[in-house]
Structures are given as structure tokens and as C-alpha cells.
């Protein structure tokens, strides 16, 4: 703060010198509040990142999807070879499903005789028995296309022509591919919006919940319940097995370990029992003796309503079962999935925000706040990229919505979580 | 290791909680004083301090070292305090601008008071003139700068400062430490 000019009046300078170096200690609670806020911000920040990644991935997926459809109607898309000798013009009819398609290193031909029987274009002359077949599979590696003699097709004029396959991906009759199996491993996370709601706070006391709903001290002062769950994050690891059915459909099942972390806010009534300071010091045995004689009546009890925030980590084992439809299945693959996820509650741990030591641990039992089994729905778009011959890398943005509260109905509050997430991993294709 | 600002900044930029705690421990006392000076109550000052340090940790990645770290933090504290007090800034020009030069206080007077007492005096000033006194006398803003920052006239800033000066001299006078020229 050296902004002071020399011409500043002395009074201001005196004050500045007097208080500028002042150091006063704030109360200890300030730092703990800052630390809590930073923790909450950290969670919120992570949740935002997951949301953003999911949104970006959805945009990319949609773009790829639209582009692949657009390419499908492009007369210059696809890869196959065809004689340029007068036949090229007929390709303007984009409804023609003719010509070879490079899939699984095979070429597929349709007989052109009928198509061009009445056309003005020169006809392909049957010179080879190979061409006489309605559908003939030619192996690229055998170079069978060279069997065409020079009269019908000049070899030099065999050049790549780009042709169209409108809505090709729906014409599965032309795609001869074997259904295949894969196994994959995925890692990822998602936001966890608990949608927390108090439904019957009064029952919490009897149900052994976190809070009593209404807290009553000895003087009968009531403090209303203040309990909330903030948006948290999920971390997930998944192994899965999948298979294609009839080329385009997918069935996939797996096993996930899900770790949910969120901040839970609550208020507690703390009862403090103390003895008047004037009480003479006694050895423990005398205190115990006096307590038994009813000396405890001299004790004083104070009640403090304390707002507290706890980290709540909930562990689940989940079994996702998904069905999907393949839109694109080339080096880059794209499919849409939807399915049911069965969540098995494993336990949860409460910790303070600044200390990793568990304050309380809960497991699956009748007293647990959470249902042992709950169900949710999941939908997503899976993008795959063929990295090696049998190995794909995958990236899947998804959205999960619980179908029911993950808490038991009699526990006084409900939580029907949802969230956006991203999974990424590798997939090994067996065939 | 965490003592130097360089390491503190590096740690805070990586959101290391130890570094954040160390930075708070190092500067909270220095920064609490300006937070107190701008408000009337301790609770409000602690709220400002809390909000300021959260801003510091959120924005420390933007800190390039053009100024010193304490100066940067103090600016955040002062701006946070000003934002808190903005709703209270119903300032009107005071008509009784006194001749400030006639009010003289011996510098030695201040050594008779603790920091806490002096800050309490400032805290007890009415909202408007407390803010302007802090900005002019302690932070070193000029009246025209205050006028721009608070969207008031320069005359209002001067008159509010004059009022603060009068009140503070009264407080110092009550202890018989003030001499009038």
C-alpha cells in the first residue's frame, strides 16, 4: 500500500502507520469454514467437469452420427471398384445397390445385365463364368477382377469410383458379417445429483436415521431439522462382456464397482454435561461412588445446536445390462445403448471434511439408511476406435437416472439420484 | 519449505490443502485487520475474511507475481469488504466540511493505543465515512479515485472523510491525546 503521496495530510499518514501493520487473529472457525467450502467447491468442480465432458462427448457423437449419415448419401463416399467404361453414368441412380463393397476384405457384385438391358449404355458382355453369377464374391487377394478380358473391361480403366449406398447401414442383407463377442474394461465417473428430499422427518428418530427431524433440548426448545446432501461424484470401474446380434444389435452385461462421494449437511443437538467448577477435586473412585448415590444431580447440562458437514462415501456393486444399436461399425464405431442397472449397496462411511479417519461406518443391515438393492436406468452413446486388429478404445458419455429412492422408505428422506457421466476403456474383440 | 511465498503459491495452484492452510496461517492475521476496519462487527469481518481467502484459492492460478502476494491478497480482501458494504453506501455530501488543516493530531498519540483499540475506533464510525476513511487514509486512494470506484462525487468523498476525521479526533480526544492547532 504505497499509494500514499507525500502531500497527504499528516492525520491520514498517522493512521496509516498506526494500523497498517496491525495483526489480529480471527477465530479458529474461519479456517475450518474455508476448508469446508474448498472441499465443496472441489466436488462441485469435478461434477462440472464430468458434465462438461459428457456434453462434449454427446456433441462429438451427434456430429459423427450426422456426418456418417451425410456421407451415406454422398455419391462420392464408400470404396469400391467399377468399370468406367460407360457404366459410370448409371451410378447417378443412387438407389442402385450395386458394385463391390470393401467389407471384410471382400468384394460383392450384383449382376448388371438386367439393370442395363434396356439402357443405352454398352452392356457388359458375358465373357467369364465368374460374371455370370448373380452374386459373386471375389477375393481381393486373388485379384480375380483381372479375369475380365480386355473386350469387356479395360484393365487400365479400372479406377476407384466413389459410389453411394443410401441408408446402407439399414440394408443389412448386403453386409455379411459374423456376430462377434468382446470383453472390455472401462473406467470413468459421473456427477451424482442426489435429489435429496425430506419426506417424513419425524420418523428419523425411531428409524435410527442421521437426524431426529426435530431436536428438542431439555427446556423444550425445538430446532428444526436441517439435513441435505450436496451434489457429489461417482467413480466407476467396470468389466463387461458383449455380443452383437444380427449385425446391428448389441447385448452387453457387466459388473461395476461404484464409489459415490458427496457432502452431507446436518444439524445435531449436542448435550454437554459438566460439573460446577467449585466442586472439589475427587479421585475417580469417589466420583463413581457419589454418582451412584445421586450426586449427579449437581451436574449441569448445556445444549448446543451444531451445523455440521460430513463426507459421505457410499459403495455400490452394480450390474448393468444394456441393449444397443450400432449406427456405424467401421474403424470408428458408434452405437446407442440403453439398459437397466441393478445397484447392490455395499456400505457407507462418514468422515469429517478435513480428516480422513472414518467417524462411522455402515454396512448392509436392516438399520442401514440405504436399500440393499436399487434400480436405475442408463442410456449412452458408445464411440469406439479400432486401435489394433482386435482391440478398440471406447468412450461413452451416459446419463443415469435412478428409478427409485436409494434410501429405505421409512428413513424419513428420499434420494433419487441422477447424473451425467463418462466411461472410457478398451475392448477386446474375440472374432 | 512452505514458508516462502513461492512454494505456497505453487502448492496452492495445485490445490494442495497443506499449502492452502499454510498460506492462510501466514496471512490471515494481517488480512483480518483490514476486514475488520471496513465493518462494524466481528462476525461480518470473519465472513469477509473467509470469502476473501476462498477467492484467493480459487484465483491463485491467475496470480502472475506482478505484485507481492500479500498486496494481491489485501486487494481481494478490500474489494470483498467493499462489495459487502456497497449496499450501505447511501452517501450524501456533507455540508459541514471543516478546515481539515486546523485539526492536528500529534503522531505520538497513536503509540498510546493498541492496534485493536485503533481498529475499534474505525469500526465504530458510521458506514459511509468508515469506508471512505479506510480508502483514503489507510489504503491511499485519492478522493477522485474513491469517487470513481464508489460512483459518488469527489465532494462527497471529501466531506465523508472530514466527518470521519472529526469523529476519530473526538475519540482520541476523549483520552486527552489530541492537541488542536
Interface residues (C-beta under 8 A of the other chain):
Chain A: X1 X2 X3 X4 X5 X8 X9 X10 X11 X12 X14 X15 X16 X17 X18 X19 X20 X21 X22 X23 X24 X25 X26 X27 X29 X30 X31 X33 X34 X35 X37 X38 X41 X42 X354
Chain B: X15 X17 X20 X21 X24 X25 X28 X29 X30 X32 X33 X36 X37 X42 X45 X46 X49 X50 X53 X54 X57 X58 X71 X74 X100 X101 X103 X104 X105 X107 X109 X110 X113 X115 X116 X118 X119 X122 X133 X136 X137 X138 X139 X140 X141 X142 X165 X168 X169
